[in-house]
Amino acid sequence: MTKSISVTRKSKCIVLILLILLFIFSFFLSVGNGAVKISLAEIIKSIFNKNNINHQIIWNVRLPRTLVAALVGICLSLSGAILQGIMRNPLAGPNIIGVSSGGGLFALIILILFPKYYYLVPIGAFCGALFATLFIYILAWKEGVQPTRLVLAGVAVSSLFTAGTNALMTFFPDRVSGVLGFMVGGLSAITWQDVKMVLPYTIIGVSLIMFLPNKLNILMLGDEVAIGLGLDVEKTRFMFIIISSLLAGSAVSVVGLLGFVGLIVPHIARIFIGSDYRFLFPGSIFLGGSIVMICDTLSRILFAPMEIPVGIIMSALGAPFFLYLLKLRGESK
């Protein structure tokens, strides 16, 4: 028995190492590809040689964009992993249950109605995501919160916020062109300012969540079992919702309504690393960052010299996977 457990842990550690290597590969793939292709040796050389033309491309364009792609992937995948855990539903995700929609609506209110306060977008997105999750929590409350009610309430709230977003675009059509990239999820025109906007929230969210995997493992056993083990279920679930809102809101603030990352990444990670959140959290971090960086690279090179928003690539990959999940759930019943 001990040998079996140690082998399992060893295999999970190997998978984590491979995911770290994939993350590093994706980083250099993203930095090196675009309108101008730059080799790995040239990347390393150009970073330290300020007189090289490639230095300007890498430092001012590619590097901030790649870093934001990685941070957004980390935030959304962790947010999705948390929501799927506390709701015990594989179809839960920040874009599915309304967390991203709430953050997106509040961010769009600032961008469209108060554009001179654009620097408040991260705070607005977090407040919107938090408001959405609290609203969902209140709607789902009935002598406690059941995961099924949370998902159903989330779908309803998502529709409500989407209606608000569409209303904004209808009433202010002259300002819509400036936020189209935000609506579909895009990484064009990313600067170091965007890195500074999302990095603190990512560090806070990741730092908090890495101390809590055991609590989520216990919560996954069911409310009755968790209570029997001495866990304050409602308090713990509420704490995870706050952290999930912080992560989703920070991602939405810089990249917009990027869908399916929080849904598909945790599932792919589970296939290779299992459902133990001690391994699933770090696995989702490296896999989520890798997938968004790779998809952003594809968005730049597939139709070069024209660039398409990364959200289109993610939706093209995520929609079939979502249908696959629905099919699996149908077969399991």
N, C-alpha and C positions, 0 to 999 in steps of 0.2 A: 504493500500500500504506500509506504514512504517513498519507495523507488518510483512508483507511478506518478506521485505528486511532484517529485523533484524533476522527473523527465518533462512533465507538463510545464512546470515553471521554466525549465531550461529552454524548451521550445518557444515559449512566449518571449523570453529574453532575446532569443535569436531573431524572432519576428520583429521585435522592437529595434534591434540593431539594423535589420534590413530596411525598416521604415525610416530610420535616421539617415541611412545611406541614400534612400530614395529622395528624401527631403533635400539633401545636399546636392544630388544630381539635378533635381528639379530647379533648385536655386540657380545653378550655373547655366542650365538650359534656358531659363527665362532671361537671365542677364545677357546671354550670348546671342539670342535670336531676336530678329525684328527686321526693320528695313535694311539695317546693316548687320551682317552676320560677323560675330567676333569669336575667335577661338578661345579655349580655356587659357592657353598660355598668354594670349594677347590681353585677356581680361585681367589676369594677375599683374601683368606688366603695366597695363594702362592705369590701373587703380593708383599706382604709386608714381606715375609719370604724368604730372599735370600739363606738360607741354604737348602731350599726345592728344590728337583729335578724338580718339576713342575714349579718352578720360572724361571728356565733356558728355559724351553720349551715355557712358556707363554711370557716372556720378550724378548727373542732373536729370536723366530720364529713366534709365533701366533700373538702377539700384533702388530708388524710392518706390517705383512701381512694383518691383518684385517683393520688396519688404512688406508693402501694404497687402499684396496678394496673399503672402504667407500669413500675416497677422489676421486678415479677414477669414481665411480658411480655418485657422486655429479657433477663432472666436465662434464662428458659426457651427463648426463640427462639435465643439465642446457644449455649446448651447443645445444642440440637437441631442447629444448623448445624455445630457441632464434631463431634458424634457421626456425623452423616451423612457428613462429610468423612473422618474417620479410618477409618470402616468402609466407605466407598464404597458405601453402601446407602441409597437414598432412604426406606426404611421405618424407619430408625433414629430414635429419639427418646428423651428421658429417661424418658417414661412407658411406652414400648413395651419397652425392653430392661432395665428394672429399676432404673435410677438413681433415679427418683422414688420407686419402691416401697421401696427401701432407706432413703432419707431419711425417707420417711413412717413406716416402721415404727419407726425410732429415735426420731423425734419423738413418736409415739404412746406409746411406752414411757415417755417422760418425762411426757407429759400425763396418762396414765392411772395409772401406778404411782407417779410422783413429782411430782404436780402443784405442789407448793410450789417446785420448781426449774424452773418454766416458762421462766425467763429463759435456761436452757441449751438451749432448743429449737433455736435456729439452729445451735449447735455440734453438737448431737446429730444434726440433719438432715444437716449436712455430713459428719459421721463416718459416718452410715448410707449416704449417697450414695457416699462414697469407698470404704467397705467393699464396697458392691455392685459398683462398677466394678472394684476390685481382684480380687474374687471371680470376676467375669466374665472378667477378663484372665487369671487363673490357669487357669480351666477351659478357655479357648480356646487356651492356649499348647501348641504342639507344634512345636518347632524354629522358633519364631516365631509370630506371631499373624496369622491370616488374617481378613479382614473377615466372611466368611460364618460362620466359627466364633464370632466375637464376637457376632453377632446371635443365633445359635441358643443360645449360652450365656446371653445376656441374657434371652431369652424364658423360659428355664428358671429363672433366678434371680428374675425378676419374679414367676413363679408361686409360688416358695418364699417370698418376702417377703409376697406377698399372703395366703398361708396363715397366716403369722405374725400379720398384721394381723387376720385373721378370728378367729384363736384368742384374741387379746387381747380382742376384742369379745365373744366367747362366754364367756370366763371372768370378765369384769368388766362384765356388762350394766348394772349400776347407774350406771356412769360413761360409758356410751356416748353418752348424750344430749348431753354436753358437748363431744363431738368429732365429731358428725355433720357439722357445717359443714366441718371439716377433711377428712373423708373424701371429700366431693364437690367440694371446692374452693370456698371462699367468701370474700367481702371485707366481710362485715358486721362491725360492731363494731371496725373498724380504727381505731387511734389513732396519735398521733405516736410512741408507743413502738415501734410496729411499723415505722414509717419508719426509726427509729434502728437497729432490729435488722437490717434487710435492706440499708440503704444502704451501709454499709462493705464488705460482701461484694460488692455489685454494683460498686462503684468499683474494688475490687481486681481482680475478674474481668475487667471491661471494660478496665481499664488494661493488664492482662497480654496479653489477646487481641489488642488493636489493634496490638501490636508483632510479631505472629506470622502474619499472613495469608499471607506468601510461603512459609513452611514448610508450611502446610496445602495451598497450591497445588501444591507439589512432591510432597507425600505423595499427593495425588489422582492423580498420574501413574502410581502403582503402586510397589511396594516396590523392584523391580529398578532402575527408572529413577531413583528417589529415591536409592538407594544409589550408583548411578553418578554422580549429581550431588553426592555427598559428604555426604548427609544421614544422620544416625544415626536410622534409621527407628524402632526400638523405643523409644529415649529420647524422641524427638519425640512419638510416639503416646502414650506414658505421660504426658508433660507435658500434652498436650491433654486426656487423660482426667481428670487432677487438676483442671484449670481447669473442665472441664465439670461435675465433681462439686461444686465450690465454687458454681457458678452455680445448678445445679439444687437443691442442698441449701438454699441461702439462700432460694430461691423457695418451696420446700415448707414451710420453717419458719414462714412467715407466712400463706400462702394455702391450704396443704394440698395434696391430690393433684389439682391442676388439670391435666387431660389435654389432649392434642392441640396445645397451643401450640407445643411444640418440634418437632412433626412437620410441621404445615401452614405455619407462618410462613416457614421457610427455602425451602420449595417455591414459595410465592407470590412471595417476593422474587426467586428465580431466574428466574421467568417474566419479570419486568420488568427485572432488573438483571444477569442472567447468573450464571455460576458462579465468577467471579473473587472470591476471598475478600477482596481489598482493598476491594471494593464491597459484597460480600454481607454482611460483618459489620456495617458501619454501616446497610445497608439493613434487616437483620434487627432491629437495635436499634430503629429508628424504627417499623418495621411491627409488630413484636411488641408494643411499648408501646401503639401505636394500637389494635390489635385487642383487647387485653385491656381497655383503657379503654372502648372502644365496647361490648364484650360486657357489661361491668359496668354500663354505663349502661342497656342493654337489660334486664338482670336487674332493674333498679329500676323501669322504666317500663312494661314489657310487661303486667304483671298488677297494676299499682298499684291499691290501696295495699299489696298483698302483694308481698314481694320474694323472688325465687328465687335460689339460689346461682349464681354466675357459671360454675361448673363445668358446670352443666346446659346453659347456652347454648353453651359451648365444645364440649361433647360432641355437641350437636345439629348444630353446624356441622362438627366435625372428623370424625365418623364417615362421612358421605357422601364427604368428601374422601379419607379413608383408603381407602375402597372404590374410589374413582376411581384412586388410585395403584396399587392392586393390579391393576386392569383394565389400566392402561397397561403395567405390568410383564409381564402375561400376553401382551399384544399384541406386545411387543418381543422376545419369545423365539421 
